[in-house]
Amino acid sequence: MFLRKCVVSLIGIALIFGLAPAFVMAQEMTAEEAAAAEIKAAKEAGYQVSVGEIVVTAQKREQNLQEVPVAVSALSGEDLQVLTSGAPDVRALSARVPSLIIESSFGRAFPRFYIRGLGNTDFDLNASQPVSMIVDEVVMENPVVKGMPIWDMERVEVLRGPQGTLFGRNTPAGIVKFESKKPTREFDADFRASYGTFNTVDINGAVGGPLSDTVSYRASGLYQSRSDWVDNGYTEKKNELGGYETTAYRLQLLWEPSENFDALFNLHGWDVDGTARLFRANIITPGDNELVSGFEQDQVYLDGLNSQDISAMGGVMKLNWDFGGATLTSVTGFETLDMYSRGDIDGGFGAAFLGEGNYGPGFIPFPSESAGSIPDLDQFTQEFRLASNNSSGLNWLAGLFYFNEEVMIDNFSYDTLAPGNPQNGYSNQWQETTAYALFGSLDFRINELWNLIAGLRFSHDEKDFWVDRPQPLFQPPLVAPITEQTDEDFTSWDLSLTYKANPNLNWYGRIATSFRAPSIQGRIMFCADFEGGTNPATNCVTTADTEEILSMEIGMKSILADNRLRLNLSAYIFELDGQQLTAVGGEFNTATLLNADKTEGYGLEADIEYIPTANWLMTFGMSFNPTKIVDKDLTVAPCGGGCTVTDPLDANGLALINGNPLPHAPELIFNGIINFRSDPVEKGFFGVLDWAYYSEKNFFLYESEEFQSDSLEFGLRLGYAWSQAKYEVALFGRNIFDEEIVRGGIDFNNLTGMMNDPRTIGIEFVGRF
C-alpha cells in the first residue's frame, strides 16, 4: 500500500512538472496570449500541438470519433505499442480503457470480455459472451478464436453499450473491434524485436507496398516465446512450466482495377504451444483475500499434466462497388480452429483420503485433472450492405447478415493418482449455430445543429446441440445422446440525437437495445445424473433463454484548450431482462446456465487526451460501473473448498445472490499513459509511464471473503529515437513493482487461485522504413 501511495505521488509530481511551463507563462501574460505564442512557436518547429482527429468505424463507415453518438475509446500508435511490450496476449488491454475487463482461466487462450460489468464467466468451449469481438469486420464468435494474437494493428476500438442494430446478436455489453493495417500504394515496412525476463522473445514485422498499378500487398508476421520459469515442487523439476511459443501471419492483397471497385483479400493464421493456465491450490488465506504467507510465484506443486496447443486459420474477402450515390459492400469470412488444453484443476497433488503427507499444498479433498478439446471448428460469415454516399442531409445504410458455426468439443478426465495419469472419463459435444439478420440505419441532419440517427434490425438465431458420454467417470452410461434445440427471433433498435453546440463540442443522447441469443451448456463429465430441476448436481444440460437489454446514455465529446485537450464523457443506465449467468464450480463442480429476472447498472465514463506542451502527451481513462442482480429467488451452489460465504443460504444450502454485483465487474477503473519526449520531431530521449487500476471485484456470482481482488499495475518504457523517430531502442518493464494479484479462482475443492504475470523487464528495438 505504501508503495502504491509513493507511485501515485510520483505521477502527481510528473504532472505538475509537465504543466509547469504553461503555469509560468500564464503568470507573465494572459492565457490567450500564452497559448497563441506557444502554438505559433511549436507549429513553426513542426511539433504536435493539438490532439489529432481519430477516425473510427463504429457505425460501419469512417467517421470522426467526436461526431459518433456512441461511447467509443480508441487505442492506436504509440499507446498500443507501449501496452503490447513484452509479448502479451489480448488481456494486456484489460482496464486500459474505461469499463473494459478481460480475464481468462485458460491463460493465453479463451479471453472473457466484460464491458460495463456485463460478461460471462462460462468456461465451456461453446460459451457465448455479451461482448462481441470483431476483427477486420468479421465476428470472432467462439471464445477460443477470440484469443488470436494482436499485432500490426491500425487501431483498437471499444464500443460501450448495446450495438444490436449494426452488429446484431451477442452485443448487449458492446464490442471490441480490431482493425489491422491495410496495404497502401506506397512502400511501408516496420520491424519490432524485444528480449526480456524468462527469455521472453517478441519479434514481429510487416512489409507492404505496390505490386503493380492496381495491386498492393501487406505481409505481416509474429513470433513470441517464453521459456519455462515455474518450478514444480512435487516433481522437483526446475523450470518445468510457464513457457509458450506463439506464431502468427497475415497476408493481404488489395486490388483496385478502377475508381469504383476494389477488393481486399486477407489470409491469416496462428498457433500457440505451451503451458495452459496454472491453478495454485490454497494460495488464498481463509477469511480474507490475501495470499498465504510464503507464497512463491515461481513454484507450484502439481501431480497432473499441463499443456495447451491451438492452431487456427481464417480468411476475409471484402468487395466494394461504388455506384455514385451508394456503395455496395460484401464481407465474406471464414475461421477454422482446433485446440487442446489440459490442466491440473485441483492445483495440488494427492488427496486427503491417502493420509497425512500424501497431499498438498493445504487440504486437497480429491484429485481433479481434465482437458478440453476442439478437434474441429468451422465458422462462416457473409454480410452485404448498401450505404449512401451523401455528405449531408440524409444518409442511410441497409444490410443482410448470415452466420454459421459448427463446433465439435471433447472433454476428458484423467486419473492423477494412477501411474501415467490415464484417461478415466470422456464426453463429447456438437453444436451448430445458424443466424441471419436484416438491418438498416438512417442518419438525418435536421439542421446545422441537430442530427438524428435511427436503426432497426431483425435477427433470427437457432442452435442444434447434442452431447454424449461414451466413457462415464463414475456415473451410469447414457442410453442415448442428449439433444437440445433453440430457435429465437429478436428485433433490436436504437435512436440517437446529437446537438453540435460549436465545432468542438457535441452533446448526444442514445437509447438502444440488443440481445444475447439462447445458450446451451452441456458439460456433463462430472454430473451425477439427468433428473433436471434446480439442483446443480442433477441439472446436467441447461439452456438459458434470450437476454434483452435496454440502455439509455447521454454524453459529451469536446476538444478544448486550443485543441490540446480531448474530453469525452458519458453517463448511462441499463436494465437487462433475463441475463444469462453461469454458475461455475461450486461444491458440485458443474457449470449451470441461469437466467436472472433483472440486472441493473449505471455509470460514468471519461476519456481524456491532453497535450500540455509539445514534449508531453497524456491520456487518461476512468469509469464507475456499479451493477446489481435483482432476483430474490435466484440461487447458486457456494464454494466447496472452505471459503467464507457472506450471502444468505436457503434450506438446500444454496447461496441467495439477489443484490450482488456481477462477477469480474469492478466499480472503478482508472488508467493512464504519460509520454515525454525530449524532441517532439526527432523524439530523442523518451519515457512512457502507464498504469491500470480496478477496484475490488468478485470472481463468482456469490460473495465471499476470499474470492475477490483489486489490481494496480504499472509499466515503464525508456529509450532513444532518431531519424525522425524511424528507429528507436528502449528498455521496458511490465508490472514494474512486481505486484502479486489473484486474477481468478476455482472453488469446488479448495481455495485455488490464478495469478497475474510477474514483473518482466527487457530491451526492444523498433525500425520503420
Rosetta blueprint (number, residue, H / E / L):
1 M L
2 F H
3 L H
4 R H
5 K H
6 C H
7 V H
8 V H
9 S H
10 L H
11 I H
12 G H
13 I H
14 A H
15 L H
16 I H
17 F H
18 G H
19 L H
20 A H
21 P H
22 A H
23 F H
24 V H
25 M H
26 A H
27 Q H
28 E H
29 M L
30 T L
31 A H
32 E H
33 E H
34 A H
35 A H
36 A H
37 A H
38 E H
39 I H
40 K H
41 A H
42 A H
43 K H
44 E H
45 A L
46 G L
47 Y L
48 Q L
49 V L
50 S L
51 V L
52 G L
53 E L
54 I L
55 V E
56 V E
57 T L
58 A L
59 Q L
60 K L
61 R L
62 E L
63 Q E
64 N E
65 L H
66 Q H
67 E H
68 V L
69 P L
70 V L
71 A E
72 V E
73 S E
74 A E
75 L E
76 S L
77 G H
78 E H
79 D H
80 L H
81 Q H
82 V H
83 L H
84 T L
85 S L
86 G L
87 A L
88 P L
89 D L
90 V H
91 R H
92 A H
93 L H
94 S L
95 A L
96 R L
97 V L
98 P L
99 S L
100 L E
101 I E
102 I E
103 E E
104 S L
105 S L
106 F L
107 G L
108 R L
109 A L
110 F L
111 P L
112 R E
113 F E
114 Y E
115 I E
116 R L
117 G L
118 L E
119 G L
120 N L
121 T L
122 D L
123 F L
124 D L
125 L L
126 N L
127 A L
128 S L
129 Q L
130 P L
131 V E
132 S E
133 M E
134 I E
135 V E
136 D L
137 E L
138 V E
139 V E
140 M E
141 E L
142 N L
143 P L
144 V L
145 V H
146 K H
147 G H
148 M L
149 P L
150 I L
151 W L
152 D L
153 M E
154 E E
155 R E
156 V E
157 E E
158 V E
159 L E
160 R E
161 G L
162 P L
163 Q L
164 G L
165 T L
166 L L
167 F L
168 G L
169 R L
170 N L
171 T L
172 P L
173 A L
174 G E
175 I E
176 V E
177 K E
178 F E
179 E E
180 S E
181 K L
182 K L
183 P L
184 T L
185 R L
186 E L
187 F L
188 D E
189 A E
190 D E
191 F E
192 R E
193 A E
194 S E
195 Y E
196 G E
197 T H
198 F H
199 N H
200 T E
201 V E
202 D E
203 I E
204 N E
205 G E
206 A E
207 V E
208 G E
209 G E
210 P E
211 L L
212 S L
213 D L
214 T L
215 V E
216 S E
217 Y E
218 R E
219 A E
220 S E
221 G E
222 L E
223 Y E
224 Q E
225 S E
226 R E
227 S L
228 D L
229 W L
230 V E
231 D E
232 N E
233 G L
234 Y L
235 T L
236 E L
237 K E
238 K E
239 N E
240 E E
241 L E
242 G L
243 G L
244 Y E
245 E E
246 T E
247 T E
248 A E
249 Y E
250 R E
251 L E
252 Q E
253 L E
254 L E
255 W E
256 E E
257 P E
258 S E
259 E L
260 N L
261 F E
262 D E
263 A E
264 L E
265 F E
266 N E
267 L E
268 H E
269 G E
270 W E
271 D E
272 V E
273 D E
274 G E
275 T L
276 A L
277 R L
278 L L
279 F L
280 R E
281 A L
282 N L
283 I L
284 I E
285 T L
286 P L
287 G L
288 D L
289 N L
290 E L
291 L E
292 V L
293 S L
294 G L
295 F L
296 E L
297 Q L
298 D L
299 Q E
300 V E
301 Y L
302 L L
303 D L
304 G L
305 L L
306 N L
307 S E
308 Q E
309 D E
310 I E
311 S E
312 A E
313 M E
314 G E
315 G E
316 V E
317 M E
318 K E
319 L E
320 N E
321 W E
322 D E
323 F L
324 G L
325 G L
326 A E
327 T E
328 L E
329 T E
330 S E
331 V E
332 T E
333 G E
334 F E
335 E E
336 T E
337 L E
338 D E
339 M E
340 Y E
341 S E
342 R E
343 G E
344 D E
345 I L
346 D L
347 G L
348 G L
349 F E
350 G E
351 A L
352 A H
353 F H
354 L H
355 G L
356 E L
357 G L
358 N L
359 Y E
360 G E
361 P L
362 G L
363 F L
364 I L
365 P L
366 F L
367 P L
368 S L
369 E E
370 S E
371 A E
372 G E
373 S E
374 I E
375 P E
376 D E
377 L E
378 D E
379 Q E
380 F E
381 T E
382 Q E
383 E E
384 F E
385 R E
386 L E
387 A E
388 S E
389 N L
390 N L
391 S L
392 S L
393 G L
394 L E
395 N E
396 W E
397 L E
398 A E
399 G E
400 L E
401 F E
402 Y E
403 F E
404 N E
405 E E
406 E E
407 V E
408 M E
409 I E
410 D E
411 N E
412 F E
413 S E
414 Y E
415 D L
416 T L
417 L L
418 A L
419 P L
420 G L
421 N L
422 P L
423 Q E
424 N E
425 G E
426 Y E
427 S E
428 N E
429 Q E
430 W E
431 Q E
432 E E
433 T E
434 T E
435 A E
436 Y E
437 A E
438 L E
439 F E
440 G E
441 S E
442 L E
443 D E
444 F E
445 R E
446 I L
447 N L
448 E L
449 L L
450 W E
451 N E
452 L E
453 I E
454 A E
455 G E
456 L E
457 R E
458 F E
459 S E
460 H E
461 D E
462 E E
463 K E
464 D E
465 F E
466 W E
467 V E
468 D E
469 R E
470 P E
471 Q E
472 P L
473 L L
474 F L
475 Q L
476 P L
477 P L
478 L L
479 V L
480 A L
481 P L
482 I E
483 T E
484 E E
485 Q E
486 T E
487 D E
488 E E
489 D E
490 F E
491 T E
492 S E
493 W E
494 D E
495 L E
496 S E
497 L E
498 T E
499 Y E
500 K E
501 A E
502 N E
503 P L
504 N L
505 L E
506 N E
507 W E
508 Y E
509 G E
510 R E
511 I E
512 A E
513 T E
514 S E
515 F E
516 R E
517 A L
518 P L
519 S E
520 I E
521 Q E
522 G L
523 R L
524 I L
525 M L
526 F L
527 C L
528 A L
529 D L
530 F L
531 E L
532 G L
533 G L
534 T L
535 N L
536 P L
537 A L
538 T L
539 N L
540 C L
541 V L
542 T E
543 T E
544 A E
545 D L
546 T L
547 E E
548 E E
549 I E
550 L E
551 S E
552 M E
553 E E
554 I E
555 G E
556 M E
557 K E
558 S E
559 I E
560 L E
561 A L
562 D L
563 N L
564 R L
565 L E
566 R E
567 L E
568 N E
569 L E
570 S E
571 A E
572 Y E
573 I E
574 F E
575 E E
576 L E
577 D E
578 G L
579 Q L
580 Q E
581 L E
582 T E
583 A E
584 V E
585 G E
586 G L
587 E L
588 F L
589 N L
590 T E
591 A E
592 T E
593 L E
594 L E
595 N E
596 A L
597 D L
598 K E
599 T E
600 E E
601 G E
602 Y E
603 G E
604 L E
605 E E
606 A E
607 D E
608 I E
609 E E
610 Y E
611 I L
612 P L
613 T L
614 A L
615 N L
616 W E
617 L E
618 M E
619 T E
620 F E
621 G E
622 M E
623 S E
624 F E
625 N L
626 P L
627 T E
628 K E
629 I E
630 V E
631 D L
632 K L
633 D L
634 L L
635 T E
636 V E
637 A L
638 P L
639 C L
640 G L
641 G L
642 G L
643 C L
644 T L
645 V E
646 T L
647 D L
648 P L
649 L E
650 D L
651 A L
652 N L
653 G L
654 L L
655 A E
656 L E
657 I L
658 N L
659 G L
660 N L
661 P L
662 L L
663 P L
664 H L
665 A L
666 P L
667 E L
668 L E
669 I E
670 F E
671 N E
672 G E
673 I E
674 I E
675 N E
676 F E
677 R E
678 S E
679 D E
680 P L
681 V L
682 E L
683 K E
684 G E
685 F E
686 F E
687 G E
688 V E
689 L E
690 D E
691 W E
692 A E
693 Y E
694 Y E
695 S E
696 E E
697 K E
698 N E
699 F L
700 F L
701 L L
702 Y L
703 E L
704 S E
705 E L
706 E L
707 F L
708 Q E
709 S E
710 D E
711 S E
712 L E
713 E E
714 F E
715 G E
716 L E
717 R E
718 L E
719 G E
720 Y E
721 A E
722 W E
723 S L
724 Q L
725 A L
726 K L
727 Y E
728 E E
729 V E
730 A E
731 L E
732 F E
733 G E
734 R E
735 N L
736 I L
737 F L
738 D L
739 E L
740 E L
741 I L
742 V E
743 R E
744 G E
745 G E
746 I E
747 D L
748 F L
749 N L
750 N L
751 L L
752 T E
753 G E
754 M E
755 M E
756 N L
757 D L
758 P L
759 R L
760 T E
761 I E
762 G E
763 I E
764 E E
765 F E
766 V E
767 G E
768 R E
769 F L
